[in-house]
Amino acid sequence: MTELIVPVTAPAELNALENEFKLYNADEVKKSLSILRAMNHKLRCEILKIIDHSETINVTSLYKALNIEQSVASQHLAILRRAKIVNAKRISKQIMYSINKERLAKYVVLIKDMLV
């Protein structure tokens, strides 16, 4: 397992030249980055807001709410699915999308920890 060493700002009472280092699992850092990349788009952020507001939604309702083409909505949902930010569940002929809150919560904590 590969680990990354990331410098963390030293507390004020320590000498300014001293640094603390934390070890982060490289795979966890890569997963965090994939989530950030997937969310780094205005339309995908809007998609996530709409899904969060409705809890579950199908692609038809989503593209109508955003006033975009169905193919555009599907492409952005595919990116969010690959990053495992949204869950897709087939219910008869429709695929319903919901936010993967457990995954987001886990990586929000890791990302905040890396930024401190």
mmCIF file of the C-alpha atoms, coordinates in Angstrom:
data_MODEL
# 
_entry.id   MODEL 
# 
loop_
_atom_site.group_PDB 
_atom_site.id 
_atom_site.type_symbol 
_atom_site.label_atom_id 
_atom_site.label_alt_id 
_atom_site.label_comp_id 
_atom_site.label_asym_id 
_atom_site.label_entity_id 
_atom_site.label_seq_id 
_atom_site.pdbx_PDB_ins_code 
_atom_site.Cartn_x 
_atom_site.Cartn_y 
_atom_site.Cartn_z 
_atom_site.occupancy 
_atom_site.B_iso_or_equiv 
_atom_site.pdbx_formal_charge 
_atom_site.auth_seq_id 
_atom_site.auth_comp_id 
_atom_site.auth_asym_id 
_atom_site.auth_atom_id 
_atom_site.pdbx_PDB_model_num 
ATOM 1   C CA . MET A 1 1   ? 0.000   0.000  0.000   1.00 0.00 ? 1   MET A CA 1 
ATOM 2   C CA . THR A 1 2   ? 1.414   3.373  -1.028  1.00 0.00 ? 2   THR A CA 1 
ATOM 3   C CA . GLU A 1 3   ? 1.304   6.271  1.394   1.00 0.00 ? 3   GLU A CA 1 
ATOM 4   C CA . LEU A 1 4   ? 1.751   9.969  0.780   1.00 0.00 ? 4   LEU A CA 1 
ATOM 5   C CA . ILE A 1 5   ? 3.408   12.315 3.217   1.00 0.00 ? 5   ILE A CA 1 
ATOM 6   C CA . VAL A 1 6   ? 1.649   15.656 3.285   1.00 0.00 ? 6   VAL A CA 1 
ATOM 7   C CA . PRO A 1 7   ? 3.059   18.611 5.222   1.00 0.00 ? 7   PRO A CA 1 
ATOM 8   C CA . VAL A 1 8   ? 0.706   20.109 7.766   1.00 0.00 ? 8   VAL A CA 1 
ATOM 9   C CA . THR A 1 9   ? 1.136   23.637 9.055   1.00 0.00 ? 9   THR A CA 1 
ATOM 10  C CA . ALA A 1 10  ? 2.877   23.569 12.396  1.00 0.00 ? 10  ALA A CA 1 
ATOM 11  C CA . PRO A 1 11  ? 1.154   25.111 15.436  1.00 0.00 ? 11  PRO A CA 1 
ATOM 12  C CA . ALA A 1 12  ? 2.127   28.723 16.146  1.00 0.00 ? 12  ALA A CA 1 
ATOM 13  C CA . GLU A 1 13  ? 4.003   27.872 19.344  1.00 0.00 ? 13  GLU A CA 1 
ATOM 14  C CA . LEU A 1 14  ? 6.457   25.655 17.433  1.00 0.00 ? 14  LEU A CA 1 
ATOM 15  C CA . ASN A 1 15  ? 9.417   26.998 15.522  1.00 0.00 ? 15  ASN A CA 1 
ATOM 16  C CA . ALA A 1 16  ? 8.243   28.258 12.120  1.00 0.00 ? 16  ALA A CA 1 
ATOM 17  C CA . LEU A 1 17  ? 10.677  25.922 10.355  1.00 0.00 ? 17  LEU A CA 1 
ATOM 18  C CA . GLU A 1 18  ? 9.295   22.766 11.973  1.00 0.00 ? 18  GLU A CA 1 
ATOM 19  C CA . ASN A 1 19  ? 6.579   20.830 10.176  1.00 0.00 ? 19  ASN A CA 1 
ATOM 20  C CA . GLU A 1 20  ? 4.383   17.958 11.190  1.00 0.00 ? 20  GLU A CA 1 
ATOM 21  C CA . PHE A 1 21  ? 3.712   15.275 8.599   1.00 0.00 ? 21  PHE A CA 1 
ATOM 22  C CA . LYS A 1 22  ? 0.683   13.063 8.283   1.00 0.00 ? 22  LYS A CA 1 
ATOM 23  C CA . LEU A 1 23  ? 0.507   9.862  6.266   1.00 0.00 ? 23  LEU A CA 1 
ATOM 24  C CA . TYR A 1 24  ? -2.385  9.443  3.861   1.00 0.00 ? 24  TYR A CA 1 
ATOM 25  C CA . ASN A 1 25  ? -3.214  6.350  1.895   1.00 0.00 ? 25  ASN A CA 1 
ATOM 26  C CA . ALA A 1 26  ? -2.537  7.175  -1.778  1.00 0.00 ? 26  ALA A CA 1 
ATOM 27  C CA . ASP A 1 27  ? -5.656  5.300  -2.909  1.00 0.00 ? 27  ASP A CA 1 
ATOM 28  C CA . GLU A 1 28  ? -7.824  7.352  -0.560  1.00 0.00 ? 28  GLU A CA 1 
ATOM 29  C CA . VAL A 1 29  ? -6.247  10.576 -1.849  1.00 0.00 ? 29  VAL A CA 1 
ATOM 30  C CA . LYS A 1 30  ? -6.907  9.507  -5.465  1.00 0.00 ? 30  LYS A CA 1 
ATOM 31  C CA . LYS A 1 31  ? -10.540 8.715  -4.630  1.00 0.00 ? 31  LYS A CA 1 
ATOM 32  C CA . SER A 1 32  ? -10.898 12.109 -2.965  1.00 0.00 ? 32  SER A CA 1 
ATOM 33  C CA . LEU A 1 33  ? -9.464  13.792 -6.041  1.00 0.00 ? 33  LEU A CA 1 
ATOM 34  C CA . SER A 1 34  ? -11.830 11.908 -8.346  1.00 0.00 ? 34  SER A CA 1 
ATOM 35  C CA . ILE A 1 35  ? -14.768 13.183 -6.291  1.00 0.00 ? 35  ILE A CA 1 
ATOM 36  C CA . LEU A 1 36  ? -13.466 16.752 -6.417  1.00 0.00 ? 36  LEU A CA 1 
ATOM 37  C CA . ARG A 1 37  ? -12.892 16.530 -10.181 1.00 0.00 ? 37  ARG A CA 1 
ATOM 38  C CA . ALA A 1 38  ? -16.386 15.185 -10.764 1.00 0.00 ? 38  ALA A CA 1 
ATOM 39  C CA . MET A 1 39  ? -17.916 17.958 -8.667  1.00 0.00 ? 39  MET A CA 1 
ATOM 40  C CA . ASN A 1 40  ? -15.798 20.683 -10.272 1.00 0.00 ? 40  ASN A CA 1 
ATOM 41  C CA . HIS A 1 41  ? -18.403 21.610 -12.874 1.00 0.00 ? 41  HIS A CA 1 
ATOM 42  C CA . LYS A 1 42  ? -21.261 24.058 -12.566 1.00 0.00 ? 42  LYS A CA 1 
ATOM 43  C CA . LEU A 1 43  ? -23.845 21.802 -14.242 1.00 0.00 ? 43  LEU A CA 1 
ATOM 44  C CA . ARG A 1 44  ? -22.871 18.754 -12.161 1.00 0.00 ? 44  ARG A CA 1 
ATOM 45  C CA . CYS A 1 45  ? -23.239 20.849 -9.004  1.00 0.00 ? 45  CYS A CA 1 
ATOM 46  C CA . GLU A 1 46  ? -26.727 21.839 -10.173 1.00 0.00 ? 46  GLU A CA 1 
ATOM 47  C CA . ILE A 1 47  ? -27.527 18.190 -10.868 1.00 0.00 ? 47  ILE A CA 1 
ATOM 48  C CA . LEU A 1 48  ? -26.437 17.265 -7.345  1.00 0.00 ? 48  LEU A CA 1 
ATOM 49  C CA . LYS A 1 49  ? -28.594 20.034 -5.848  1.00 0.00 ? 49  LYS A CA 1 
ATOM 50  C CA . ILE A 1 50  ? -31.646 18.808 -7.731  1.00 0.00 ? 50  ILE A CA 1 
ATOM 51  C CA . ILE A 1 51  ? -31.028 15.173 -6.787  1.00 0.00 ? 51  ILE A CA 1 
ATOM 52  C CA . ASP A 1 52  ? -30.475 16.152 -3.161  1.00 0.00 ? 52  ASP A CA 1 
ATOM 53  C CA . HIS A 1 53  ? -33.682 18.209 -3.119  1.00 0.00 ? 53  HIS A CA 1 
ATOM 54  C CA . SER A 1 54  ? -35.775 15.383 -4.595  1.00 0.00 ? 54  SER A CA 1 
ATOM 55  C CA . GLU A 1 55  ? -33.880 12.519 -2.898  1.00 0.00 ? 55  GLU A CA 1 
ATOM 56  C CA . THR A 1 56  ? -34.386 10.325 -6.002  1.00 0.00 ? 56  THR A CA 1 
ATOM 57  C CA . ILE A 1 57  ? -34.985 11.416 -9.575  1.00 0.00 ? 57  ILE A CA 1 
ATOM 58  C CA . ASN A 1 58  ? -34.958 9.942  -13.065 1.00 0.00 ? 58  ASN A CA 1 
ATOM 59  C CA . VAL A 1 59  ? -33.027 11.426 -15.968 1.00 0.00 ? 59  VAL A CA 1 
ATOM 60  C CA . THR A 1 60  ? -36.181 12.743 -17.676 1.00 0.00 ? 60  THR A CA 1 
ATOM 61  C CA . SER A 1 61  ? -37.201 14.833 -14.678 1.00 0.00 ? 61  SER A CA 1 
ATOM 62  C CA . LEU A 1 62  ? -33.623 15.983 -14.275 1.00 0.00 ? 62  LEU A CA 1 
ATOM 63  C CA . TYR A 1 63  ? -33.057 17.238 -17.813 1.00 0.00 ? 63  TYR A CA 1 
ATOM 64  C CA . LYS A 1 64  ? -36.463 18.919 -17.851 1.00 0.00 ? 64  LYS A CA 1 
ATOM 65  C CA . ALA A 1 65  ? -35.697 20.684 -14.556 1.00 0.00 ? 65  ALA A CA 1 
ATOM 66  C CA . LEU A 1 66  ? -32.361 21.915 -15.931 1.00 0.00 ? 66  LEU A CA 1 
ATOM 67  C CA . ASN A 1 67  ? -33.719 22.684 -19.415 1.00 0.00 ? 67  ASN A CA 1 
ATOM 68  C CA . ILE A 1 68  ? -30.906 20.739 -21.090 1.00 0.00 ? 68  ILE A CA 1 
ATOM 69  C CA . GLU A 1 69  ? -30.712 17.886 -23.596 1.00 0.00 ? 69  GLU A CA 1 
ATOM 70  C CA . GLN A 1 70  ? -31.191 14.355 -22.292 1.00 0.00 ? 70  GLN A CA 1 
ATOM 71  C CA . SER A 1 71  ? -27.797 13.282 -23.645 1.00 0.00 ? 71  SER A CA 1 
ATOM 72  C CA . VAL A 1 72  ? -26.049 16.096 -21.743 1.00 0.00 ? 72  VAL A CA 1 
ATOM 73  C CA . ALA A 1 73  ? -27.747 15.091 -18.500 1.00 0.00 ? 73  ALA A CA 1 
ATOM 74  C CA . SER A 1 74  ? -26.839 11.432 -19.086 1.00 0.00 ? 74  SER A CA 1 
ATOM 75  C CA . GLN A 1 75  ? -23.174 12.272 -19.778 1.00 0.00 ? 75  GLN A CA 1 
ATOM 76  C CA . HIS A 1 76  ? -22.865 14.276 -16.568 1.00 0.00 ? 76  HIS A CA 1 
ATOM 77  C CA . LEU A 1 77  ? -24.679 11.596 -14.571 1.00 0.00 ? 77  LEU A CA 1 
ATOM 78  C CA . ALA A 1 78  ? -22.216 9.029  -15.950 1.00 0.00 ? 78  ALA A CA 1 
ATOM 79  C CA . ILE A 1 79  ? -19.314 11.109 -14.610 1.00 0.00 ? 79  ILE A CA 1 
ATOM 80  C CA . LEU A 1 80  ? -20.994 11.356 -11.212 1.00 0.00 ? 80  LEU A CA 1 
ATOM 81  C CA . ARG A 1 81  ? -21.703 7.593  -11.247 1.00 0.00 ? 81  ARG A CA 1 
ATOM 82  C CA . ARG A 1 82  ? -18.082 6.732  -12.100 1.00 0.00 ? 82  ARG A CA 1 
ATOM 83  C CA . ALA A 1 83  ? -16.946 8.867  -9.150  1.00 0.00 ? 83  ALA A CA 1 
ATOM 84  C CA . LYS A 1 84  ? -19.599 7.026  -7.096  1.00 0.00 ? 84  LYS A CA 1 
ATOM 85  C CA . ILE A 1 85  ? -21.147 10.314 -6.014  1.00 0.00 ? 85  ILE A CA 1 
ATOM 86  C CA . VAL A 1 86  ? -24.593 9.207  -7.172  1.00 0.00 ? 86  VAL A CA 1 
ATOM 87  C CA . ASN A 1 87  ? -26.280 5.831  -6.923  1.00 0.00 ? 87  ASN A CA 1 
ATOM 88  C CA . ALA A 1 88  ? -28.303 4.460  -9.828  1.00 0.00 ? 88  ALA A CA 1 
ATOM 89  C CA . LYS A 1 89  ? -31.148 2.036  -9.148  1.00 0.00 ? 89  LYS A CA 1 
ATOM 90  C CA . ARG A 1 90  ? -33.281 0.466  -11.857 1.00 0.00 ? 90  ARG A CA 1 
ATOM 91  C CA . ILE A 1 91  ? -36.999 0.489  -11.114 1.00 0.00 ? 91  ILE A CA 1 
ATOM 92  C CA . SER A 1 92  ? -38.790 -1.250 -13.980 1.00 0.00 ? 92  SER A CA 1 
ATOM 93  C CA . LYS A 1 93  ? -37.820 0.765  -17.105 1.00 0.00 ? 93  LYS A CA 1 
ATOM 94  C CA . GLN A 1 94  ? -36.452 3.801  -15.281 1.00 0.00 ? 94  GLN A CA 1 
ATOM 95  C CA . ILE A 1 95  ? -33.156 4.430  -13.574 1.00 0.00 ? 95  ILE A CA 1 
ATOM 96  C CA . MET A 1 96  ? -33.523 6.462  -10.420 1.00 0.00 ? 96  MET A CA 1 
ATOM 97  C CA . TYR A 1 97  ? -30.590 8.508  -9.150  1.00 0.00 ? 97  TYR A CA 1 
ATOM 98  C CA . SER A 1 98  ? -29.796 9.423  -5.572  1.00 0.00 ? 98  SER A CA 1 
ATOM 99  C CA . ILE A 1 99  ? -26.785 10.925 -3.832  1.00 0.00 ? 99  ILE A CA 1 
ATOM 100 C CA . ASN A 1 100 ? -24.310 8.533  -2.230  1.00 0.00 ? 100 ASN A CA 1 
ATOM 101 C CA . LYS A 1 101 ? -24.200 10.465 1.038   1.00 0.00 ? 101 LYS A CA 1 
ATOM 102 C CA . GLU A 1 102 ? -22.120 7.879  2.891   1.00 0.00 ? 102 GLU A CA 1 
ATOM 103 C CA . ARG A 1 103 ? -19.294 8.093  0.337   1.00 0.00 ? 103 ARG A CA 1 
ATOM 104 C CA . LEU A 1 104 ? -19.396 11.882 0.240   1.00 0.00 ? 104 LEU A CA 1 
ATOM 105 C CA . ALA A 1 105 ? -19.348 12.127 4.026   1.00 0.00 ? 105 ALA A CA 1 
ATOM 106 C CA . LYS A 1 106 ? -16.310 9.846  4.241   1.00 0.00 ? 106 LYS A CA 1 
ATOM 107 C CA . TYR A 1 107 ? -14.282 11.834 1.720   1.00 0.00 ? 107 TYR A CA 1 
ATOM 108 C CA . VAL A 1 108 ? -15.361 15.247 2.986   1.00 0.00 ? 108 VAL A CA 1 
ATOM 109 C CA . VAL A 1 109 ? -13.759 14.314 6.306   1.00 0.00 ? 109 VAL A CA 1 
ATOM 110 C CA . LEU A 1 110 ? -10.562 13.150 4.580   1.00 0.00 ? 110 LEU A CA 1 
ATOM 111 C CA . ILE A 1 111 ? -10.368 16.250 2.366   1.00 0.00 ? 111 ILE A CA 1 
ATOM 112 C CA . LYS A 1 112 ? -10.914 18.584 5.331   1.00 0.00 ? 112 LYS A CA 1 
ATOM 113 C CA . ASP A 1 113 ? -8.223  16.728 7.259   1.00 0.00 ? 113 ASP A CA 1 
ATOM 114 C CA . MET A 1 114 ? -5.752  17.166 4.391   1.00 0.00 ? 114 MET A CA 1 
ATOM 115 C CA . LEU A 1 115 ? -6.488  20.901 4.176   1.00 0.00 ? 115 LEU A CA 1 
ATOM 116 C CA . VAL A 1 116 ? -5.943  21.591 7.873   1.00 0.00 ? 116 VAL A CA 1 
# 
